[in-house]
């Protein structure tokens, strides 16, 4: 499709947190462009208003770059999709405003997309998975889900902080430098050098997980000065990922799916991939890991989910395009999915 004028394309805008992303896909699932401009705070975590100001500043250029890379004209766009939630309010509103303005200017329908659903749908597109149990792990979300009876159902989730946030906070508290890469990747690199496993709280409650206690314990051990940082990173990862593998395996045994999908920003971690593959192999299921460019927050996943919803007859009227900060994965009828997928 690339290199000639497409008949139908969707432009998707992702702006739930620190990334402002724009992706353009044709209706067959071909990614024509996928451009991301990330807000990097000077210190600490994401500051929502600062991130939103960044998004507002770069929105026009990112949209223009995506259109140029896709080799299309604005009038070639059939629909505009945007991340409607969940996420950080100021960031979501900035993305929604850009999407409304673009859709109104071109005169095309608007489609609001659930960010969590989009991670699953781009994962299915990229890996060819049909009906998986999905472990979605990122800085803001941690959940295990599978499609059943018309919706993506949540079988387990974090009760406090997300796994990505756990790794990020630990990295900042122990003084790690990110140097342009995610903190999770820094922890992973150091963890490979660890040799001594240190006991940390293992908190799985039924099908749900809690990470705050083990985060506090890991930071406390570091502050004693008695343990190597490599061993702490190794132990933190092994404990956290073992918890994730346990709840994923339980969900897989319960729903008896034949695929395990790993998606979200933390999905780039090779050790977590190894553990999930072992779980899948044990149950004669196929492990499906999302490529890094689609595991992180991106506009392509919003565009593809927008296409799926539009094909199912779902659009978002302007009066209903308000952002939904706490829009749960299981709060939407997935009309475009069937039980047989």
Secondary structure as GFF3:
##gff-version 3
##sequence-region A 1 341
A	DSSP	beta_strand	9	14	.	.	.	ID=ss1
A	DSSP	beta_strand	19	26	.	.	.	ID=ss2
A	DSSP	beta_strand	31	38	.	.	.	ID=ss3
A	DSSP	alpha_helix	48	70	.	.	.	ID=ss4
A	DSSP	three_ten_helix	74	76	.	.	.	ID=ss5
A	DSSP	beta_strand	77	85	.	.	.	ID=ss6
A	DSSP	alpha_helix	89	106	.	.	.	ID=ss7
A	DSSP	beta_strand	109	114	.	.	.	ID=ss8
A	DSSP	alpha_helix	115	127	.	.	.	ID=ss9
A	DSSP	beta_strand	133	137	.	.	.	ID=ss10
A	DSSP	beta_strand	142	148	.	.	.	ID=ss11
A	DSSP	beta_strand	151	157	.	.	.	ID=ss12
A	DSSP	alpha_helix	163	173	.	.	.	ID=ss13
A	DSSP	alpha_helix	183	191	.	.	.	ID=ss14
A	DSSP	beta_strand	204	205	.	.	.	ID=ss15
A	DSSP	beta_strand	208	209	.	.	.	ID=ss16
A	DSSP	alpha_helix	212	224	.	.	.	ID=ss17
A	DSSP	alpha_helix	229	255	.	.	.	ID=ss18
A	DSSP	beta_strand	259	263	.	.	.	ID=ss19
A	DSSP	three_ten_helix	265	268	.	.	.	ID=ss20
A	DSSP	alpha_helix	270	282	.	.	.	ID=ss21
A	DSSP	beta_strand	286	289	.	.	.	ID=ss22
A	DSSP	alpha_helix	292	295	.	.	.	ID=ss23
A	DSSP	alpha_helix	299	311	.	.	.	ID=ss24
A	DSSP	three_ten_helix	318	320	.	.	.	ID=ss25
A	DSSP	three_ten_helix	329	331	.	.	.	ID=ss26
###
